[in-house]
Amino acid sequence: NLDQKNLLLMMCLVSTMVMIGCDKDDDIHVSKVPEAVVETLQAKFPNAEFVEWEMYKDYYIADFWLSGADTQVWISKNAIWRMTETDLGVNLAKLPSAVQTAFQSSKYADWRVDDLDKYERPDRTFYLIEIEKKGERDRDLYYAEDGTLLKDEQDRENNEVTPDTQF
């Protein structure tokens, strides 16, 4: 019967979606986040909207919207701000002019920009330009604010930048 097949297909689809939604076991409810960690976030980013929390190793990560940008803040278990990551989209004009110039004069100038991120830490600010080109492996370029290329590497699935990532 066609209706039974459609019902079975729909049940499989819903089951898959529920399993995908439950895949991230690092998401946590705000009630499980220490008050001092929440206060650190609120003090540094009082205008954060739609805050969601997760854990990664020894860090609480607040994922939220700030001035229209997807933002992640990494806070240590002892409530110390360690890093902010801001998704800048794909518009190179959002980068400092020194970084724009460095990228546009690099051997990758003709590659397509896939994503731009700004990372702020207590000791430095740097930018990630994710690029791609047909027939080539995607690349990740890390630049200091002054346009210095810090790292050029092949993009990997799990190359998460953390407060502990070194260049």
C-alpha positions in Angstrom: 0.0 0.0 0.0 1.4 3.4 -1.0 0.2 5.1 2.2 2.0 2.6 4.4 5.2 3.1 2.4 4.9 6.9 2.7 4.2 6.5 6.5 7.2 4.3 6.9 9.4 6.7 4.9 8.2 9.6 7.0 8.9 7.7 10.3 12.4 6.9 9.1 13.0 10.5 8.2 11.8 11.8 11.5 13.9 9.2 13.4 16.9 10.3 11.4 16.3 13.9 12.2 15.9 13.2 15.9 19.2 11.2 15.9 21.0 14.0 14.1 19.6 16.5 16.6 20.8 14.4 19.5 24.2 13.8 18.0 25.9 16.7 19.8 26.2 15.6 23.4 28.4 18.6 24.3 25.4 21.0 24.2 24.4 22.0 27.8 21.5 23.9 29.3 22.4 27.3 30.8 21.4 26.0 34.2 24.4 23.7 34.1 26.8 26.6 33.4 28.4 28.0 36.5 27.1 31.5 37.4 30.5 33.0 37.2 30.9 31.9 33.6 27.5 33.3 32.7 28.5 36.6 34.4 31.8 36.7 32.4 29.8 36.5 29.2 27.2 39.0 30.3 29.9 41.5 31.4 31.9 41.2 28.1 28.9 40.9 25.7 25.8 42.4 27.4 24.0 42.6 24.0 24.4 38.9 23.2 21.2 37.4 21.8 20.0 33.8 21.5 22.8 32.4 23.7 23.4 28.6 23.5 26.0 26.8 25.6 28.2 23.8 24.9 31.4 22.3 26.4 34.6 21.5 24.7 37.3 20.0 26.9 37.8 22.5 29.7 35.9 25.4 28.1 32.4 26.6 28.2 31.4 28.0 24.7 28.6 30.5 24.3 27.3 30.6 20.8 25.1 33.7 20.1 24.3 36.6 17.8 25.9 39.9 18.3 25.3 42.8 15.9 24.0 40.4 13.3 27.1 38.1 13.4 27.3 34.5 14.6 29.8 34.7 17.6 31.4 32.1 19.9 33.0 33.0 23.1 35.3 30.5 24.9 35.4 30.9 28.7 37.5 28.7 31.0 36.0 26.7 33.9 37.3 29.4 36.3 35.3 32.0 34.4 38.2 33.7 32.4 37.5 34.9 28.9 39.9 33.1 26.6 38.7 33.7 23.0 36.0 35.2 20.8 35.4 33.9 17.3 33.2 36.0 15.0 31.9 34.8 11.6 32.5 37.5 9.1 30.8 35.8 6.1 32.7 36.1 2.8 33.1 39.8 2.3 36.8 40.7 2.3 36.0 44.3 3.1 35.2 43.1 6.7 38.9 42.4 7.1 41.6 44.9 8.1 43.1 46.6 5.0 46.5 45.0 5.8 44.9 41.5 5.7 43.0 42.3 2.5 46.1 43.5 0.8 48.2 40.5 1.9 45.6 38.0 0.7 44.9 39.9 -2.6 48.7 39.9 -3.4 49.2 36.3 -2.4 49.4 33.2 -4.7 45.8 32.5 -3.7 44.3 35.8 -4.9 42.3 34.0 -7.6 40.8 31.5 -5.2 37.2 31.8 -4.0 36.7 32.9 -0.4 34.5 30.3 1.3 34.4 31.9 4.8 36.1 34.5 7.0 36.5 34.4 10.8 38.0 36.8 13.3 39.6 35.4 16.4 40.3 37.6 19.4 42.4 36.4 22.3 43.9 38.2 25.3 47.3 38.1 23.6 46.4 38.7 19.9 43.8 39.0 17.2 44.0 37.0 13.9 41.9 36.2 10.9 41.1 32.9 9.1 40.4 33.0 5.4 39.0 29.7 4.1 39.5 29.4 0.4 38.7 27.0 -2.4 39.4 26.5 -6.1 38.1 23.8 -8.5 40.6 21.0 -8.8 42.5 22.0 -5.7 42.3 21.1 -2.0 40.6 23.7 0.1 43.1 25.9 2.2 43.0 27.8 5.5 45.0 30.9 5.7 45.7 32.6 9.1 46.7 36.2 9.1 47.8 38.6 11.9 46.1 42.0 12.0 49.1 43.5 10.3 48.8 41.2 7.3 51.5 38.7 8.3 50.6 35.2 7.1 50.8 33.1 10.3 49.9 29.7 8.8 48.9 28.2 5.4 47.4 24.7 5.7 45.2 22.3 3.8 41.7 22.5 5.2 40.8 19.5 7.4 37.4 18.4 8.7 38.3 18.9 12.3 40.8 21.7 12.4 38.9 23.6 15.2 40.7 26.7 16.4 40.7 26.8 20.2 42.2 29.2 22.7 45.1 26.7 22.8 45.8 26.6 19.1 49.4 27.7 18.4 51.0 29.2 15.3 
